[in-house]
Amino acid sequence: MVLLAGMELAGVTQGQTKPTKASEAGPQLVIIDTDIGDDVDDAFALGLALESPELKILGITTAWGNTRLRARLVERMLEETGRAEIPVAVGIEKYPAQGKLTFSQERYAERGPQKQLPGAVDFLLEEIRKHPGEITLIAIGPETNLGAAIEQDAQTFRNLKRIVLMGGSVYRGYDGFAYPTAAPHAQPEWNILCDISAAQAVFASGVRLYVMPLDSTQIKLQELERGRIFSNGTALTDALTLLYEQWASSVNQKTPTLFDAVAVAYAIRPELCPTTPLRLRIDQEGRTNVEAGEPNAQVCLRSNSDHFFEFYMPRILGQRKTEQ
């Protein structure tokens, strides 16, 4: 696919210097908010974050549904990969009004440790107070915790450095086409649809937003890449293999879509997903609408799967080369 050249947000990001490498500026401080345990892309996204020294993970907060069980999944994954020092916080439990969630990796989570963990909203706000203007929040689940943090202390929340968010559908929906369709409105995307009011609060928060919607995140983990990962034999790839097998068995699918991993990749290497400034509004049906006016988000509308995997695979396989 052709990559769209990104412009800077007028009045928000103009005049900023080009992002520096971790070796020059030190690792980014990040918190990851995730609904890990349903779709398996959260696990592949977390794996990328764990293998990226450009990120210093201050904590991982769980979102949506059974957030305590999600936290146990994260705790087990961190212990098995030697990263148990990373704090985990339990998010607000919220469930869909109709239907039920498919916690596809429940068996893995149930064998995770049971600990007394802090609440996600208080943890998030406290970390922002400790590091004002320094934290990137990588939001790869429904924005329930974010919305509650805004409601509790909007001023502190605005002291985030930025939010890198997987969510929304601008021109491309879940129809499988790799280009905009003739549909009058893009489909509501899951993370937005789960908690529309929270998403609306985030988009109106004034925090710098970098949005990875369905338009750029529908990158498939095909059989060749899966085989390389599952035969690799590291602690991380063994955990990903087990989580994948439970997901595949539960949902009767074989090929995951790495929606959330694109957001983590962008936080580390923004040139992988160049952005366009847009003004986005979340309507009451959860659709992501483009409006006239001053942009409130930098939005990646196209990505290149080959470039993504050239970056992703060496990391997840533990073969990252030190960059000059």
C-alpha positions as CSV (number, residue, x, y, z in Angstrom):
1,M,0.0,0.0,0.0
2,V,1.1,3.6,-0.5
3,L,2.0,5.4,2.7
4,L,0.4,8.7,3.2
5,A,2.8,11.5,4.2
6,G,1.9,12.9,7.6
7,M,1.3,16.6,8.3
8,E,1.6,18.1,11.8
9,L,-1.4,19.2,13.8
10,A,-1.8,22.9,13.4
11,G,-1.4,24.7,16.7
12,V,-0.7,21.4,18.5
13,T,2.4,19.7,17.1
14,Q,3.9,22.4,14.8
15,G,7.4,23.3,15.7
16,Q,8.1,20.1,17.5
17,T,11.5,18.5,16.8
18,K,11.7,15.2,15.0
19,P,11.4,12.2,17.5
20,T,14.7,11.2,18.8
21,K,16.0,7.7,19.1
22,A,16.0,6.0,22.5
23,S,19.8,6.1,22.6
24,E,19.6,9.9,22.4
25,A,16.7,10.8,24.6
26,G,16.3,7.7,26.8
27,P,13.3,5.4,26.7
28,Q,9.8,6.7,26.5
29,L,7.7,6.4,29.6
30,V,4.6,4.5,28.7
31,I,1.5,3.0,30.3
32,I,-0.4,0.3,28.3
33,D,-4.2,0.1,28.8
34,T,-5.4,-3.2,27.3
35,D,-8.4,-5.6,27.1
36,I,-6.0,-8.5,26.7
37,G,-7.7,-12.0,26.8
38,D,-10.4,-11.7,24.1
39,D,-8.8,-11.2,20.8
40,V,-5.2,-12.2,20.8
41,D,-3.7,-9.1,19.2
42,D,-3.3,-7.5,22.6
43,A,-0.8,-10.3,23.6
44,F,1.2,-9.8,20.4
45,A,1.1,-6.0,21.0
46,L,2.3,-6.5,24.6
47,G,5.1,-8.8,23.4
48,L,6.4,-6.1,21.1
49,A,6.4,-3.6,23.9
50,L,8.3,-6.0,26.2
51,E,11.0,-6.5,23.5
52,S,11.5,-2.8,22.8
53,P,14.1,-1.0,24.9
54,E,12.8,2.3,23.5
55,L,9.9,1.9,26.0
56,K,10.0,2.0,29.8
57,I,6.7,0.5,30.8
58,L,5.5,2.2,34.0
59,G,2.5,-0.1,34.2
60,I,-0.1,-2.1,32.5
61,T,-3.8,-1.4,33.2
62,T,-6.6,-3.8,32.2
63,A,-9.8,-2.7,30.6
64,W,-13.3,-4.0,29.9
65,G,-15.2,-7.0,31.2
66,N,-13.5,-9.2,33.8
67,T,-10.5,-6.9,34.4
68,R,-9.3,-8.9,37.4
69,L,-8.9,-12.0,35.3
70,R,-7.2,-9.9,32.6
71,A,-4.8,-8.7,35.2
72,R,-4.0,-12.3,36.1
73,L,-3.2,-13.0,32.5
74,V,-0.9,-10.0,32.3
75,E,0.8,-11.0,35.6
76,R,1.4,-14.6,34.3
77,M,2.8,-13.3,31.0
78,L,5.1,-10.9,32.8
79,E,6.4,-13.6,35.2
80,E,7.0,-16.1,32.4
81,T,9.0,-13.5,30.4
82,G,11.1,-12.2,33.3
83,R,9.3,-8.9,33.5
84,A,7.4,-9.3,36.8
85,E,8.8,-5.9,38.0
86,I,6.2,-4.1,35.8
87,P,3.2,-3.0,37.9
88,V,-0.3,-4.2,36.9
89,A,-3.5,-2.4,37.8
90,V,-7.1,-3.6,37.6
91,G,-9.5,-1.5,35.5
92,I,-13.2,-0.8,35.9
93,E,-15.4,-3.8,35.1
94,K,-17.9,-2.9,32.4
95,Y,-19.7,-5.4,30.2
96,P,-21.7,-5.0,27.0
97,A,-25.4,-4.2,27.4
98,Q,-26.3,-7.2,25.3
99,G,-24.5,-10.5,24.6
100,K,-21.3,-11.7,26.3
101,L,-17.6,-11.4,25.9
102,T,-15.5,-14.3,24.6
103,F,-12.6,-14.5,27.0
104,S,-10.7,-16.8,24.6
105,Q,-7.5,-17.0,26.8
106,E,-9.3,-17.6,30.1
107,R,-7.5,-20.9,30.9
108,Y,-4.1,-19.2,30.6
109,A,-5.4,-16.3,32.8
110,E,-6.8,-18.6,35.5
111,R,-3.3,-20.0,36.2
112,G,-2.0,-16.5,36.7
113,P,-1.1,-15.2,40.2
114,Q,-3.8,-13.8,42.4
115,K,-2.5,-10.6,44.0
116,Q,-4.0,-7.5,45.6
117,L,-3.5,-4.9,42.8
118,P,-4.2,-1.2,42.6
119,G,-7.1,0.3,40.7
120,A,-6.3,1.4,37.1
121,V,-7.7,4.9,37.3
122,D,-5.9,5.9,40.5
123,F,-2.7,4.3,39.3
124,L,-2.9,6.2,36.0
125,L,-3.5,9.5,37.6
126,E,-0.8,9.0,40.2
127,E,1.8,8.1,37.5
128,I,0.9,11.2,35.6
129,R,1.4,13.3,38.7
130,K,4.8,11.8,39.1
131,H,5.8,12.4,35.5
132,P,3.8,15.4,34.2
133,G,4.1,15.8,30.4
134,E,6.3,12.7,30.0
135,I,3.9,9.7,29.7
136,T,2.7,8.2,26.5
137,L,-0.5,6.2,27.2
138,I,-0.9,3.4,24.7
139,A,-4.7,2.6,24.7
140,I,-5.5,-0.7,23.0
141,G,-8.9,-1.5,24.5
142,P,-12.2,0.3,25.2
143,E,-11.5,3.7,26.8
144,T,-13.4,3.1,30.0
145,N,-10.5,3.7,32.3
146,L,-9.5,6.8,30.4
147,G,-13.0,8.3,30.6
148,A,-13.1,7.6,34.3
149,A,-9.7,9.3,34.8
150,I,-10.9,12.3,32.9
151,E,-14.1,12.5,35.0
152,Q,-12.1,12.2,38.2
153,D,-9.3,14.6,37.4
154,A,-9.3,16.1,34.0
155,Q,-6.5,18.6,34.7
156,T,-4.1,15.8,35.7
157,F,-5.2,13.7,32.7
158,R,-4.3,16.6,30.4
159,N,-0.7,16.3,31.7
160,L,-0.2,13.2,29.6
161,K,2.4,13.7,26.9
162,R,0.2,12.0,24.3
163,I,-2.2,9.1,23.7
164,V,-1.5,6.5,21.0
165,L,-4.9,4.9,20.5
166,M,-6.0,1.9,18.5
167,G,-9.6,2.7,17.7
168,G,-12.1,4.1,15.3
169,S,-13.0,3.6,11.6
170,V,-12.6,6.6,9.4
171,Y,-13.0,5.3,5.8
172,R,-12.4,1.6,6.1
173,G,-14.6,-0.8,8.1
174,Y,-14.3,-4.6,8.9
175,D,-15.4,-5.5,5.3
176,G,-11.9,-6.9,4.4
177,F,-11.2,-4.4,1.7
178,A,-7.7,-2.7,1.9
179,Y,-9.1,0.6,0.6
180,P,-12.0,2.9,1.4
181,T,-15.4,1.6,0.3
182,A,-18.5,3.4,-0.9
183,A,-20.3,3.0,2.4
184,P,-21.7,6.4,3.6
185,H,-20.3,5.8,7.1
186,A,-17.5,3.7,8.3
187,Q,-18.5,0.9,10.7
188,P,-18.3,1.5,14.4
189,E,-15.0,0.0,15.7
190,W,-15.0,-2.3,18.8
191,N,-12.9,-0.2,21.2
192,I,-15.0,2.9,20.5
193,L,-18.3,1.1,20.4
194,C,-17.8,-0.6,23.8
195,D,-17.8,2.7,25.7
196,I,-18.9,5.5,23.5
197,S,-19.1,8.2,26.2
198,A,-15.6,7.4,27.3
199,A,-14.3,7.6,23.8
200,Q,-16.1,11.0,23.3
201,A,-14.4,12.3,26.5
202,V,-11.0,11.2,25.3
203,F,-11.4,12.9,21.9
204,A,-12.5,16.1,23.6
205,S,-9.8,15.9,26.4
206,G,-7.3,18.2,24.8
207,V,-4.5,15.6,25.1
208,R,-2.5,15.0,21.9
209,L,-4.1,12.0,20.1
210,Y,-2.4,9.7,17.6
211,V,-5.1,7.4,16.3
212,M,-4.6,4.1,14.6
213,P,-8.0,3.2,13.2
214,L,-9.2,0.2,11.2
215,D,-8.0,1.9,8.1
216,S,-4.3,1.1,9.0
217,T,-4.4,-1.7,11.5
218,Q,-5.8,-4.7,9.7
219,I,-2.5,-6.4,9.3
220,K,-2.8,-10.2,9.2
221,L,-0.4,-12.6,11.0
222,Q,-0.1,-15.1,8.3
223,E,1.0,-18.8,8.5
224,L,4.6,-18.1,7.5
225,E,5.1,-15.5,10.3
226,R,3.2,-17.6,12.8
227,G,5.4,-20.6,12.1
228,R,8.6,-18.5,12.7
229,I,7.2,-17.2,16.0
230,F,5.8,-20.5,17.3
231,S,9.0,-22.5,16.6
232,N,11.3,-19.8,18.1
233,G,11.4,-21.3,21.6
234,T,11.9,-18.2,23.8
235,A,9.8,-17.5,26.9
236,L,7.9,-14.8,25.1
237,T,7.2,-16.8,21.9
238,D,6.2,-19.8,24.0
239,A,3.6,-17.7,25.9
240,L,2.3,-16.2,22.6
241,T,2.0,-19.7,21.1
242,L,-0.1,-20.9,24.0
243,L,-2.3,-17.7,24.0
244,Y,-2.7,-18.0,20.2
245,E,-3.8,-21.7,20.4
246,Q,-6.4,-20.9,23.1
247,W,-7.7,-18.0,21.0
248,A,-7.8,-20.0,17.8
249,S,-9.6,-22.9,19.4
250,S,-12.1,-20.6,21.2
251,V,-13.1,-18.5,18.2
252,N,-12.4,-21.2,15.5
253,Q,-10.1,-18.9,13.5
254,K,-6.4,-19.3,12.4
255,T,-5.3,-15.9,11.3
256,P,-5.1,-13.1,13.8
257,T,-5.3,-9.4,12.9
258,L,-2.6,-7.4,14.7
259,F,-4.7,-4.2,15.3
260,D,-3.1,-3.3,18.6
261,A,0.4,-4.2,17.6
262,V,0.3,-1.4,15.0
263,A,-0.4,1.1,17.8
264,V,2.6,-0.1,19.8
265,A,4.8,-0.1,16.7
266,Y,3.8,3.5,16.0
267,A,4.7,4.6,19.5
268,I,8.2,3.2,18.9
269,R,8.7,4.0,15.2
270,P,6.2,6.6,14.0
271,E,7.5,6.5,10.4
272,L,5.9,3.1,10.1
273,C,2.4,4.7,10.0
274,P,2.6,8.4,8.8
275,T,-0.3,10.4,10.0
276,T,-2.7,13.0,8.7
277,P,-4.3,15.7,10.9
278,L,-8.0,15.4,11.1
279,R,-10.9,16.6,13.3
280,L,-12.7,13.5,14.5
281,R,-16.0,13.2,16.4
282,I,-17.4,10.1,17.9
283,D,-21.2,10.1,17.3
284,Q,-23.8,8.4,19.5
285,E,-23.7,5.2,17.4
286,G,-19.9,4.9,17.9
287,R,-18.9,6.0,14.4
288,T,-15.8,8.0,13.9
289,N,-16.7,11.0,11.8
290,V,-14.4,13.5,10.0
291,E,-15.5,17.1,10.5
292,A,-14.4,20.5,9.3
293,G,-12.4,22.5,11.8
294,E,-9.2,22.5,13.7
295,P,-7.7,19.0,13.9
296,N,-7.8,17.2,17.2
297,A,-5.9,14.0,16.2
298,Q,-3.1,12.8,14.0
299,V,-4.6,9.8,12.2
300,C,-2.8,7.0,10.3
301,L,-5.0,6.1,7.3
302,R,-2.7,3.6,5.5
303,S,0.1,1.3,6.6
304,N,2.5,-1.1,4.8
305,S,2.4,-4.7,6.1
306,D,5.9,-5.5,4.7
307,H,7.4,-2.5,6.5
308,F,5.6,-3.5,9.7
309,F,6.8,-7.1,9.7
310,E,10.4,-6.0,8.9
311,F,10.2,-4.1,12.2
312,Y,8.0,-6.5,14.2
313,M,9.5,-10.0,13.5
314,P,13.0,-9.4,14.7
315,R,11.7,-7.8,17.9
316,I,9.3,-10.6,18.7
317,L,11.9,-13.2,17.9
318,G,14.4,-11.6,20.1
319,Q,16.7,-10.8,17.2
320,R,16.6,-7.0,17.3
321,K,19.8,-5.4,16.2
322,T,21.2,-2.4,18.0
323,E,20.4,0.7,15.9
324,Q,23.1,3.2,15.2
